[in-house]
């Protein structure tokens, strides 16, 4: 996969964290990409190949992702801490208030948290696979995962794949297995603690003031997503001002990672 845009790599120290980031330099409009839980900048590789020729793209890893570091304190992060990290990265990398934020899954929670707290600092949100609360399947998966032997990394990975990643290409499934095999024990523990935190929380609207969001918002959800209920996504679309919902056929939770042609929809939105 060829990426011709020049890439600048850097690290940002903010609070108790060290955050690695990449900037794909371009004179075009700004895009910042927000990872899902236990994913890394690599999840946006196909998007970078597609859009870095025309857009200035910023990618980064949160703590417990990639090479990000926690210098002190708990491995568990609050939503406020994650919003603060996002704000610091945007400041460090010069993301303007006319930029677009592309986020996936839990990254969407962080994004609406940011857009609610700083409504004038982002112009547009493209949020994939975001709901207001965990559905029955997600709760079941998290509880099952929490009881898996911490020394059986393959079983942990396959539990997740079976639950909501069956439609991923074989290459990405193997990447997930390899990722779990190489994860540090504290990162694995943080991953499951996060899952338990998610299912203990109230609805998204109880922790984020969705009505305060000014950015044009597009929700993208796969019709085959097993851990986000369609009715819940439809409800979420009514809670955010200036919000549009698109249900994508023949795709599940991971959207463009399952089918690269989903990026055609991103391109249409970006050019609109």
Residue pairs with C-beta under 8 A, 6 or more apart in sequence:
1 45
1 46
1 49
2 49
3 24
3 48
3 49
3 52
4 52
4 53
5 24
5 25
5 26
5 48
5 52
5 53
5 57
6 24
6 25
7 22
7 23
7 24
7 25
8 22
8 23
8 25
9 20
9 21
9 22
10 20
10 21
10 22
10 23
10 92
11 18
11 19
11 20
11 21
12 18
12 19
12 21
12 60
12 88
12 89
12 92
13 19
13 71
14 84
14 85
14 88
14 89
15 81
15 84
15 85
16 70
16 71
16 72
16 73
17 63
17 68
17 69
17 70
17 71
17 85
18 68
18 69
18 71
19 60
19 61
19 62
19 63
19 68
19 85
19 88
19 89
20 60
20 61
20 66
20 67
20 68
21 58
21 59
21 60
21 61
21 89
21 92
21 93
22 41
22 58
22 59
22 60
23 56
23 57
23 58
23 93
24 48
24 52
24 56
24 57
24 58
24 59
25 56
26 52
26 53
26 54
26 55
26 56
26 57
27 56
28 54
28 55
28 56
29 55
29 56
29 98
29 99
29 100
29 270
30 55
30 56
30 57
30 58
30 94
30 95
30 96
30 98
30 99
30 100
31 51
31 55
31 56
31 57
31 58
31 99
31 100
31 101
31 102
31 270
32 57
32 58
32 59
32 86
32 89
32 90
32 93
32 95
32 99
32 100
32 101
32 102
33 41
33 44
33 47
33 57
33 58
33 59
33 101
33 102
33 103
34 86
34 101
34 102
34 103
34 104
34 107
34 108
34 110
34 111
35 41
35 43
35 44
35 61
35 62
35 65
35 104
35 107
36 43
36 104
36 105
36 106
36 107
36 129
37 105
37 106
37 191
37 194
38 64
38 65
38 179
38 187
38 191
39 65
39 104
40 61
40 65
40 66
41 59
41 60
41 61
41 66
42 66
42 175
43 104
43 257
44 57
44 59
44 102
46 256
46 257
46 260
46 263
47 57
47 102
47 256
47 263
47 266
48 57
48 59
50 263
50 266
50 267
51 57
51 263
51 266
51 267
51 270
55 270
58 89
58 90
58 93
58 95
60 68
60 89
61 67
61 68
62 68
62 77
62 82
62 85
63 69
63 70
63 75
63 77
63 85
64 70
64 75
64 77
64 187
64 190
64 191
64 194
75 186
75 187
75 189
75 190
75 193
76 190
76 193
76 194
76 197
79 109
79 110
79 113
79 207
80 113
82 110
82 113
83 110
83 113
83 114
83 117
86 110
86 111
86 114
87 114
87 118
87 121
89 95
90 99
90 121
97 120
97 121
97 122
97 123
98 123
99 122
99 123
99 124
100 122
100 123
100 124
100 125
100 126
100 270
101 111
101 114
101 115
101 122
101 124
101 125
101 126
101 215
102 126
102 128
102 266
103 110
103 111
103 125
103 126
103 127
103 128
103 130
104 128
104 129
104 254
104 255
105 128
105 129
105 130
105 253
106 194
106 198
108 127
108 128
108 129
108 130
109 130
109 204
109 208
111 125
111 127
112 125
112 127
112 130
112 204
112 208
112 210
112 213
112 240
113 207
113 208
114 121
114 122
115 121
115 122
115 125
115 213
115 214
115 215
115 217
116 208
116 209
116 210
116 212
116 213
117 212
119 212
119 213
119 214
119 215
120 214
122 215
123 215
123 216
124 215
124 216
124 217
124 218
124 269
125 213
125 215
125 216
125 217
125 218
126 218
126 220
126 266
126 269
126 270
127 217
127 218
127 219
127 220
128 220
128 221
128 255
128 256
129 220
129 221
129 222
129 225
129 228
129 253
129 254
129 255
130 219
130 221
130 228
130 233
130 236
131 204
131 228
131 229
131 232
131 233
131 236
132 203
132 204
132 205
132 232
132 235
132 236
132 239
133 201
133 202
133 203
133 204
133 232
134 142
134 198
134 199
134 227
135 227
135 228
135 229
135 232
137 163
137 164
137 226
137 227
138 164
138 198
138 199
138 227
138 228
139 199
140 163
141 159
141 160
141 163
141 164
141 227
142 192
142 195
142 196
142 198
142 199
143 199
144 159
145 156
145 159
145 160
145 192
145 195
146 192
146 195
146 196
148 155
148 156
148 159
149 155
150 156
150 185
150 188
150 189
153 177
153 180
153 181
153 183
153 188
154 177
154 180
154 181
156 180
156 188
157 176
157 177
157 179
157 180
157 181
158 177
160 176
161 168
161 173
161 176
161 177
163 226
163 227
164 225
164 226
164 227
164 252
164 253
164 254
165 172
165 173
165 176
165 252
165 253
165 254
166 252
167 224
167 251
167 252
167 254
167 258
168 176
168 254
168 257
168 258
169 257
169 258
172 254
172 257
180 188
183 191
201 207
204 210
204 236
205 239
210 236
210 239
210 240
211 239
211 240
211 241
213 240
213 241
213 242
214 241
214 242
215 242
216 242
216 244
217 240
217 242
217 243
217 244
218 243
218 244
218 245
218 246
218 269
219 233
219 236
219 237
219 243
219 244
219 245
219 246
220 246
220 248
220 255
220 262
220 265
221 228
221 230
221 233
221 245
221 246
221 247
221 248
222 247
222 248
222 251
222 252
222 253
222 254
222 255
222 258
223 230
223 247
223 248
223 249
223 250
223 251
224 250
224 251
224 252
225 252
225 253
226 252
226 253
227 253
228 253
230 247
233 245
233 247
234 245
236 243
236 245
237 243
237 244
237 245
246 265
248 255
248 262
248 265
250 259
251 258
251 259
251 262
252 258
255 262
256 262
256 263
256 266
